[in-house]
Amino acid sequence: MRNIKITIAYDGTRYNGWQRQDNTDNTIQGKIEGLLSRMTGEAVEIHGSGRTDAGVHSLGQVFHFHTECSMTTEDIMTYMNEYLPMDIGVLKVENTFERFHSRLNVKQKTYCYHIWNSPIPNVFVRKYSYHIPEKLDIKKMEQAAEYLLGSHDFKSFCSNKRMKKSTVRRIEAICFEKEGEMLKIRYKGNGFLYNMVRILTGTLIEIGKGERGPEDMKRILESLDREQAGFTAPAHGLFLENVEY
């Protein structure tokens, strides 16, 4: 039995997220499993490094699956890129060791949130960035982000109110990159809770607008109360950039 590791990119605009659902076949996992099942003649179940929400994009999602298929990795990649929808692309196909697990073996993930920060909208990036016309104070946002670095209980930044597992995560870095009118906020950490990056981004945006102070981030973090944090930034500005093992 082979264990195949695959890295893909996708435009999440028209999908109901990554995870397979019973009430729709319009998920990325569902599309890939259907194709691989046809390719191998087996009932294929894939396991992703994590779930992305409806509308979220990826530059480097990773998944694995087990198969008896004898096709080469090159032939698998060619087949998938020929028959997958044009908004899903296979970047790499590898044979990996038997016990590799794309979620359990993750050491670090990087997410990037794109903000078009200009009074003038850009019609060409509207599907891949959140438009904010008000000027953001990036220095204050950077000051607030300092409170988030390291290991903390991020319950205040999780949308899942019934979360029974630990909400402690470690953020290694939060970087702000300005390219003209495009602001990119990059988050690197060992894992992220449901909607965590989008809620962190929404809170930072409110601080950038002057609706909150940078020091409020410490209070919000310590409150362990989702109601204290900011809004959930829209999905279409978020990209899963990289998964490290």
C-alpha positions, 0 to 999 in steps of 0.5 A: 500500500502506497502513501501519496503526499500531494500539494495543491493550490486552489481558488476557493471562491466558488467552493463550500470550503475544503471539507467534504459535506453530505449535502453538497459535492461542491467542496475541494475535498469532494472534488479531489476524492471523486477524481482520485477514486475514478483514477485508481478504481478504489474508494479514495479518502484523502486527509488534508493538513487542515480545513479551509472555510468557504471562500478561502484560498490556498497556495500550498494545501497538503493532503495524503491518501493510501492506494494500491495504484501503480501509476508514477507520481508524474502520471498522477500529477498529469492526470489530476491537472488534466481532469480537475477543475481549472481553479484547483491545481496540483503542484507536487506529488510525492511518495511518502513514508507509510505513517506520514499524516498530513495533519498530525505531522504538521510543525508550522503553517503560514496564512496570509490575509490580503487587504486592499487599503485605498479609497479607490477599489481595485476590480482586479483583486476584489476576489482575493483581498478585502477592500478597506477605504479608510487609511490603516495605522500599521504601526498601531497594528504591529504594536497590537500584534506583539501581544499575540506572539508566543503560546497563549490560549486563543479562545477569544479568537475562535468561532467554535463556542463548543470547542472541547479541545485545547485552544492553546496555540503558538504564534511564531510571527505576525508580519505586515508587508505593504506593497503599494495599496496592498497590505498583507498580514502574514501569520506563522504558527503551529496551528490555528483555531476555527476562524482564528486568523480572520478574527485576529485580522478583524481585531487588528483592522479595528485597531488600525482604524482607531476604534481600539487601542493596541493595548486592548489586544492584551485585554481581549486575549486574557478575557477568553471571550469571543465577544470581546474580540473584533469582527471576522474578516471576510474569507476571500482575503485569506490564503493558506500559504505554506504547510511545514513538516 
